[in-house]
Amino acid sequence: MLERSINGQLDSSAWIVLSSIIFIIVGGLAWCFYRAITAGQNETSEQLPDEV
């Protein structure tokens, strides 16, 4: 069994995982805002319900 001392520091694999998760979250938010901005810029007419 591996024994590690907890000294408040992360090893290299923990930094890689942490940076990957942060990149995914920031990238996802940026993509979401980009999609929202481009959707708001479309010049489409209002969709009206079909008359029966």
N, CA and C atoms as a LAMMPS dump frame, in Angstrom:
ITEM: TIMESTEP
0
ITEM: NUMBER OF ATOMS
156
ITEM: BOX BOUNDS ff ff ff
-5.0000000000000000e+02 5.0000000000000000e+02
-5.0000000000000000e+02 5.0000000000000000e+02
-5.0000000000000000e+02 5.0000000000000000e+02
ITEM: ATOMS id mol type element x y z
1 1 1 N 0.835 -1.178 0
2 1 2 C 0 0 0
3 1 3 C 0.878 1.239 0
4 2 1 N 0.527 2.203 -0.847
5 2 2 C 1.319 3.422 -0.928
6 2 3 C 0.939 4.378 0.185
7 3 1 N 1.932 4.914 0.813
8 3 2 C 1.684 5.911 1.847
9 3 3 C 2.184 7.252 1.327
10 4 1 N 1.305 8.233 1.366
11 4 2 C 1.685 9.57 0.911
12 4 3 C 1.459 10.545 2.04
13 5 1 N 2.354 11.466 2.165
14 5 2 C 2.151 12.513 3.166
15 5 3 C 1.32 13.623 2.532
16 6 1 N 0.391 14.121 3.278
17 6 2 C -0.454 15.208 2.794
18 6 3 C 0.198 16.516 3.222
19 7 1 N 0.794 17.188 2.271
20 7 2 C 1.484 18.427 2.585
21 7 3 C 0.87 19.619 1.863
22 8 1 N -0.356 19.459 1.344
23 8 2 C -1.03 20.586 0.713
24 8 3 C -0.6 20.858 -0.71
25 9 1 N 0.074 19.926 -1.341
26 9 2 C 0.53 20.133 -2.711
27 9 3 C 0.027 19.005 -3.591
28 10 1 N -0.197 19.319 -4.867
29 10 2 C -0.673 18.334 -5.825
30 10 3 C 0.503 17.778 -6.622
31 11 1 N 0.42 16.51 -6.982
32 11 2 C 1.447 15.958 -7.846
33 11 3 C 1.103 16.257 -9.302
34 12 1 N 1.936 15.848 -10.208
35 12 2 C 1.778 16.245 -11.615
36 12 3 C 0.511 15.671 -12.239
37 13 1 N 0.16 14.433 -11.913
38 13 2 C -1.052 13.863 -12.499
39 13 3 C -2.302 14.591 -11.996
40 14 1 N -2.297 15.04 -10.75
41 14 2 C -3.439 15.796 -10.228
42 14 3 C -3.56 17.144 -10.932
43 15 1 N -2.445 17.776 -11.223
44 15 2 C -2.487 19.051 -11.96
45 15 3 C -3.031 18.851 -13.371
46 16 1 N -2.671 17.739 -13.999
47 16 2 C -3.155 17.459 -15.357
48 16 3 C -4.663 17.261 -15.341
49 17 1 N -5.164 16.491 -14.382
50 17 2 C -6.601 16.256 -14.28
51 17 3 C -7.334 17.553 -13.96
52 18 1 N -6.818 18.312 -13.013
53 18 2 C -7.442 19.578 -12.628
54 18 3 C -7.479 20.554 -13.794
55 19 1 N -6.393 20.686 -14.532
56 19 2 C -6.371 21.611 -15.667
57 19 3 C -7.288 21.129 -16.786
58 20 1 N -7.399 19.821 -16.964
59 20 2 C -8.308 19.288 -17.986
60 20 3 C -9.758 19.604 -17.645
61 21 1 N -10.138 19.415 -16.4
62 21 2 C -11.507 19.699 -15.978
63 21 3 C -11.813 21.189 -16.116
64 22 1 N -10.888 22.034 -15.709
65 22 2 C -11.097 23.483 -15.837
66 22 3 C -11.217 23.874 -17.298
67 23 1 N -10.388 23.28 -18.167
68 23 2 C -10.458 23.572 -19.598
69 23 3 C -11.804 23.15 -20.179
70 24 1 N -12.304 21.991 -19.765
71 24 2 C -13.6 21.518 -20.266
72 24 3 C -14.718 22.46 -19.82
73 25 1 N -14.689 22.889 -18.56
74 25 2 C -15.738 23.78 -18.056
75 25 3 C -15.68 25.134 -18.746
76 26 1 N -14.505 25.727 -18.836
77 26 2 C -14.369 27.04 -19.47
78 26 3 C -14.685 26.948 -20.96
79 27 1 N -14.215 25.902 -21.617
80 27 2 C -14.507 25.716 -23.037
81 27 3 C -15.989 25.507 -23.292
82 28 1 N -16.648 24.758 -22.434
83 28 2 C -18.085 24.539 -22.575
84 28 3 C -18.882 25.822 -22.387
85 29 1 N -18.505 26.613 -21.402
86 29 2 C -19.189 27.893 -21.195
87 29 3 C -18.955 28.846 -22.367
88 30 1 N -17.735 28.876 -22.878
89 30 2 C -17.438 29.74 -24.021
90 30 3 C -18.242 29.301 -25.241
91 31 1 N -18.337 27.995 -25.481
92 31 2 C -19.117 27.481 -26.607
93 31 3 C -20.592 27.837 -26.44
94 32 1 N -21.093 27.718 -25.214
95 32 2 C -22.497 28.019 -24.941
96 32 3 C -22.789 29.499 -25.2
97 33 1 N -21.932 30.384 -24.719
98 33 2 C -22.131 31.809 -24.954
99 33 3 C -22.005 32.152 -26.437
100 34 1 N -21.076 31.489 -27.136
101 34 2 C -20.925 31.718 -28.57
102 34 3 C -22.194 31.328 -29.311
103 35 1 N -22.751 30.164 -28.965
104 35 2 C -23.994 29.721 -29.611
105 35 3 C -25.149 30.68 -29.312
106 36 1 N -25.214 31.187 -28.086
107 36 2 C -26.287 32.112 -27.715
108 36 3 C -26.152 33.437 -28.464
109 37 1 N -24.934 33.922 -28.616
110 37 2 C -24.723 35.191 -29.319
111 37 3 C -25.024 35.042 -30.804
112 38 1 N -24.573 33.952 -31.42
113 38 2 C -24.833 33.768 -32.845
114 38 3 C -26.306 33.502 -33.112
115 39 1 N -27 32.853 -32.181
116 39 2 C -28.432 32.613 -32.362
117 39 3 C -29.204 33.925 -32.251
118 40 1 N -28.74 34.833 -31.422
119 40 2 C -29.409 36.118 -31.256
120 40 3 C -29.193 37.053 -32.427
121 41 1 N -28.189 36.799 -33.25
122 41 2 C -27.876 37.668 -34.379
123 41 3 C -28.592 37.267 -35.66
124 42 1 N -29.228 36.117 -35.672
125 42 2 C -29.916 35.67 -36.885
126 42 3 C -31.108 36.571 -37.168
127 43 1 N -31.254 36.955 -38.406
128 43 2 C -32.342 37.83 -38.833
129 43 3 C -33.487 36.98 -39.384
130 44 1 N -34.15 36.261 -38.536
131 44 2 C -35.273 35.443 -38.973
132 44 3 C -36.567 36.106 -38.547
133 45 1 N -37.589 35.881 -39.332
134 45 2 C -38.882 36.44 -38.975
135 45 3 C -39.534 35.599 -37.885
136 46 1 N -40.483 36.189 -37.21
137 46 2 C -41.166 35.483 -36.14
138 46 3 C -41.997 34.347 -36.71
139 47 1 N -41.917 33.211 -36.077
140 47 2 C -42.673 32.058 -36.555
141 47 3 C -44.092 32.138 -36.004
142 48 1 N -45.047 32.201 -36.913
143 48 2 C -46.434 32.301 -36.519
144 48 3 C -47.113 30.936 -36.589
145 49 1 N -48.089 30.688 -35.751
146 49 2 C -48.785 29.398 -35.809
147 49 3 C -49.593 29.278 -37.097
148 50 1 N -49.699 28.069 -37.586
149 50 2 C -50.479 27.83 -38.802
150 50 3 C -51.979 27.993 -38.508
151 51 1 N -52.672 28.6 -39.452
152 51 2 C -54.127 28.746 -39.281
153 51 3 C -54.804 27.509 -39.846
154 52 1 N -55.794 27.035 -39.121
155 52 2 C -56.515 25.827 -39.554
156 52 3 C -57.844 26.208 -40.141
